[in-house]
Each structure stands twice: as structure tokens, then as C-alpha cells.
Amino acid sequence: MTRLRAPGLRPATTDAPIADLAEDPTPERTVARDIVRHGLILAPLLILVCGALAGIDGAISSAYAVAIVLVNFLLAAFLITWSARISLSLLMASVLGGYLARLGLIFLAVLLVRDASWFEKVPLGFTLIVTHLVLLIWELRFVSASLAFPGLKPTPRVPTS
């Protein structure tokens, strides 16, 4: 019987059929890359809207918020990838601790620029919230939450005969 040690790792025995399903040993990296790609598609729209409503300072604040969000998702994927290789307990601790630490980093990133001449609270806050929610909902369409496929939904294979 094949036993998975932690999400994102290949099974302990590679001769099991489930090994074929785990083409990507780090699905969290794939998800983070997709989120960043989608974020770069969404960013110009948010920056234009905030720029139209709050001027150039609103556009700069919005761009700063998009950068914060994308770095936040990349840090989350890095923590999961790193800790999953070590142990399941560390994975759980790093997910919880990483969430709190990343919230602290967002707070610090905003605190550092609060007195800058270009800083606008409303566009930055709007962009932080909207970007997180839209990107998570957008990515939700592509991620499987079933036990059969713990990472990304597998794509159907085309027979090569």
C-alpha cells in the first residue's frame, strides 16, 4: 500500500499506480505561479480603476498592494513546499505560523509607507482585499479538493498508440 508522507511529495513507493497521478511533486508552486500569472492579468485593471478614482497616487498605491498580494501568495507556496519535505507536523505549524507571519508582513509593508507622499489608504485597502479574493476564487476553478487528487485536477491523458 502506498502512503503519502505529506502533500506535495511523491509516494514512498514509486511502483504504485498513485505515483502516476503525482506528475507535479509540488502542486503548491504550480498554484502560486498560476495565481501570480492571473494577478498580473488583473493588476492593470485594478490600477486603472484606482488611478481613475484617486489619481496617480491611487494608482501607485494600488500597484504596491498588488505587489504585496503576489509576494504573499509566493511566500505561502514557498513555506508549504519547504515544510512538506521535512514533516507533516512542520507543514501544519508553518501553514498556521506562516499565515500569522504573512499578515504581520502585510501590516509592516503598509506601516512602512503610511507617511509616503503617494500613499492612499482607500485604493491600497481596496486592492488588497479585492486582489486576494478574486485571485483565490479564480484559482478555485482549477484546484481539486478531493482526496483522490490532492493537488491540481489531473488533465485527461490522450492515448499515444
C-alpha positions in Angstrom: 0.0 0.0 0.0 1.3 3.4 -0.9 1.4 6.0 1.8 1.8 9.7 1.1 4.0 11.5 3.7 2.8 15.0 3.1 1.0 17.0 0.4 3.3 17.7 -2.5 5.6 14.7 -2.0 5.8 11.7 -4.2 4.6 8.4 -2.6 7.0 6.4 -0.6 7.0 3.6 -3.2 7.2 4.6 -6.8 5.7 1.4 -8.2 2.2 2.1 -7.1 -0.5 3.4 -9.5 -1.0 6.6 -7.5 2.6 7.6 -8.4 1.4 8.2 -12.0 -1.1 10.8 -10.7 1.6 12.8 -8.9 3.2 14.3 -12.0 3.9 17.5 -10.2 5.7 16.9 -6.9 5.0 20.5 -5.8 1.4 21.4 -6.7 1.5 24.4 -4.4 4.2 26.0 -6.6 2.1 25.4 -9.6 -0.9 27.0 -7.9 1.2 30.0 -6.8 2.6 30.5 -10.3 -1.0 30.4 -11.7 -2.1 33.0 -9.1 0.8 35.3 -9.9 0.1 34.9 -13.7 -3.6 35.8 -13.0 -2.6 38.6 -10.7 -0.5 40.2 -13.5 -3.6 40.0 -15.7 -5.8 41.6 -13.1 -3.3 44.2 -11.9 -3.7 46.7 -14.8 -7.5 46.8 -14.4 -7.2 47.5 -10.7 -4.5 50.1 -11.1 -6.5 51.9 -13.8 -9.7 51.9 -11.7 -7.8 53.2 -8.6 -6.0 55.7 -10.8 -9.2 57.0 -12.3 -10.8 57.3 -8.8 -7.8 58.6 -6.8 -5.3 59.9 -9.3 -1.7 58.9 -9.8 -1.3 58.3 -6.0 -4.2 55.9 -6.0 -2.6 54.0 -9.0 0.7 53.8 -7.2 -0.9 52.6 -4.0 -2.9 50.0 -6.0 0.3 48.7 -7.7 2.0 48.5 -4.3 -0.9 46.5 -3.0 -0.8 44.1 -5.9 2.9 43.5 -5.3 2.1 42.8 -1.6 -0.6 40.3 -2.6 1.6 38.4 -5.1 4.5 38.2 -2.7 2.1 36.9 -0.1 1.0 34.1 -2.3 4.6 33.2 -3.3 5.7 33.2 0.3 2.8 30.9 1.2 3.8 28.4 -1.5 7.4 28.5 -0.5 6.6 27.7 3.1 4.4 24.8 2.1 6.9 23.4 -0.3 9.8 23.7 2.2 8.0 22.3 5.2 6.2 19.5 3.3 9.6 17.9 2.5 10.5 17.8 6.2 7.5 16.6 8.1 3.7 16.8 8.4 3.9 18.5 11.8 6.2 21.2 10.5 3.9 21.6 7.5 0.9 22.3 9.8 3.0 24.6 12.0 4.4 26.5 9.1 1.0 27.0 7.5 -0.5 28.4 10.7 2.6 30.3 11.7 3.2 31.4 8.2 -0.3 32.8 7.9 0.2 34.9 11.0 3.7 36.0 9.9 2.4 37.0 6.4 -0.4 39.0 8.0 2.3 40.7 10.0 4.4 41.4 6.9 1.4 42.9 5.2 0.9 45.2 8.2 4.6 46.1 8.2 4.5 46.8 4.4 1.6 49.2 4.9 3.1 50.7 8.0 6.4 51.5 6.3 4.8 53.6 3.6 1.9 55.2 5.5 3.7 58.6 5.6 4.8 58.5 1.9 3.5 61.2 -0.3 2.0 58.8 -2.7 0.2 56.6 -0.1 -3.6 56.5 -0.4 -5.4 54.3 2.2 -8.6 53.5 0.3 -7.1 52.3 -3.1 -4.5 50.3 -1.2 -7.0 48.6 1.1 -9.5 48.1 -1.8 -6.8 46.5 -3.9 -5.5 44.3 -1.1 -8.9 42.9 -0.4 -10.2 42.6 -4.0 -7.0 41.1 -5.3 -6.8 38.4 -2.6 -10.4 37.4 -3.1 -10.6 37.5 -6.9 -7.3 35.5 -7.3 -8.4 32.9 -4.8 -11.8 32.5 -6.4 -10.2 32.5 -9.9 -7.8 29.7 -8.9 -10.5 27.7 -7.1 -11.8 26.7 -10.5 -8.6 24.8 -11.2 -7.8 23.3 -7.9 -9.3 20.0 -6.8 -10.2 19.5 -3.1 -10.9 15.8 -3.4 -8.9 13.1 -1.7 -8.3 11.3 -5.0 -6.3 14.2 -6.4 -4.9 16.2 -3.5 -3.1 18.7 -5.8 -4.3 20.1 -9.1 -7.0 18.4 -11.1 -5.4 15.9 -13.5 -5.8 16.6 -17.2 -7.2 13.7 -19.2 -4.4 11.8 -20.9 -4.5 11.2 -24.7 -3.6 7.6 -25.7 -0.4 7.5 -27.7 -0.9 4.5 -29.8 
